């Protein structure tokens, strides 16, 4: 049973790391640059 628990712990850690990296990629895709896409609307 101890081996099974160790294996499950490793799987959970791997799943967390994969999900964290995916979330970070979503954030990078959402905010690609610091430039406002509609700067003309901000000036009015």
N, C-alpha and C positions, 0 to 999 in steps of 0.2 A: 504494500500500500504506500510505502514511503517513496518508492520510485515513481509511482503514478502521481503523487502530489508534487514531486519535483518537476516532472514533465509538464503538468498543468500550469505550474508557476512559470516555467519557461515559455509556454505557449501564450499565457496572458501577457507577459512582458513583451513578447514579440508583437502581439496584436496591438498593444498600447503604442509601441514605437512606430508601427506602420500607420496607425490612425493619426498620431501626432504629426508625422511627416506629411500625410495627406492634408491635414488641416492647415499646416504651414504653407503648402503649395496653393491651397485655395486662397489664403490670405495674400500671397504674392500675386496671384492672378487678379484678385479683386482690386488691389492697389498697385498698379504697375509703375506709376510715376507720381511726382508731387504736383504736376501741372493740373490746374482745373480744366476740365474739358469745355466748359462754357464760360470763359472768362468775361465775355461781353455782358452776360446777364448779371455778373457780380458788380459791374461798374455802374449800372443804372440805378 
